[in-house]
Amino acid sequence: MTDETQHGEASFAARARPGIRGLRAYDPGHDLVTLRRRFGDALVELGSNENPWGPSPAAREAVLRQLDMLHRYPDPLGAGLKRALGERHGVDASQVLLGNGSHELLMQLAQVFAGPGDEVVYPRYGFAVFALAAQAVGATLRVADALPLDAAMPLGHDLDALLDAIGPATRLVYLASPNNPTGTWFDGQALAGFLARVPEHVIVVLDEAYAELADAPDYASGTGLLPRHPNLVITRTFSKAYGLAGLRCGYLLAAPGLVAVMERLRESFNVNGPALAACEAALADVDHLQQVRDWNARERAALAEALSARGWRVLPSQTNFLLVEFGAAGAVEAALVAAGVVLRPMAGYGLPGFLRITVGTADENRRLLAALDAVAA
Ligand SMILES: *Cc1c(COP(=O)(O)O)cnc(C)c1O
């Protein structure tokens, strides 16, 4: 059925709230279900920044123990996981809010704090969900220009430009460190200086989805700044370093009052029982997390070097992916998919010459490089 019919998408879009009319559904990249069927185990999935080594074995065991409880609702408060997260981050459990992935929390923050007539500020090349969240609630979007490609932190967030974009109508600022898809990050001084200059009426959402993977001496999480800035919100996820993307669990850290207001909108039982149990177990397994950090750092460096050696420009990254300039990225990407290697095209981000490559296992990275060499030949 086409859009022109009475029951088509255009007809319903006309009836949707103004913010929804201009939205496009989140683009998850390729049709992985079909590709998995076609390539089986030979498929190399490096498009979604998943952890190729998987979660802690303790998380898997925790899920298995939950299988006899599937007829019961989970703990509506997620109290055990919140307590553990509070202890991990040195905050009170009342400062923790759980989400069905941090994507849900990023959307909810806009729902709670912004609407038509309000402005939401975010950086160019910032995580795609920032724009989606702001647009969905009908807020006015203010995009701050990114740092140039020849900056020390290529395509990174320009904190001065973000500050300049803030006005009296600004309700929210979104930014990420490390950021997806650029891989860029901030040091503690830059972050503290930025927060000191943001007016108190503006809520700053700092997305730290890759924080556990950052190991540069000049990287700093914003968690230490929470006591000084009640307008700061930090989002984290179990989808990346913890390897639990399939279970959908993320969280935010903020002032207790902000969390209490967010709780009003939270859907009951938004985080399921197996996820609560697995995340608590994963959090406790600090050795596994350290192992993942080590493996990722090693493979990230090796992959960056191998790609650079082939003449492609690799941007600095503190995450589990690399943003790489290929020039004819579209053709390279299409040839790789045909060979069973999935990467993420960046045209949707306004970076048509780039591809985003998730750091895989040593074997996956080898297969990627072999496929790239075959394409180049
Ligand atoms: C992957 C990612 C998320 C998290 O997603 P979940 O919904 O928690 O799986 C959030 N922010 C950024 C920047 C990401 O790359």
The ligand as a Gaussian input file, in Angstrom:
#p B3LYP/6-31G(d) Opt

LIG

0 1
 C       25.405000       2.489000      21.563000
 C       25.188000       3.861000      22.094000
 C       24.217000       4.124000      23.060000
 C       23.471000       3.064000      23.726000
 O       22.607000       2.369000      23.387000
 P       21.684000       1.426000      24.249000
 O       20.314000       1.952000      23.977000
 O       22.055000       1.578000      25.696000
 O       21.948000       0.088000      23.711000
 C       24.089000       5.399000      23.562000
 N       24.872000       6.384000      23.128000
 C       25.814000       6.180000      22.224000
 C       26.680000       7.304000      21.821000
 C       25.991000       4.921000      21.661000
 O       26.915000       4.728000      20.725000

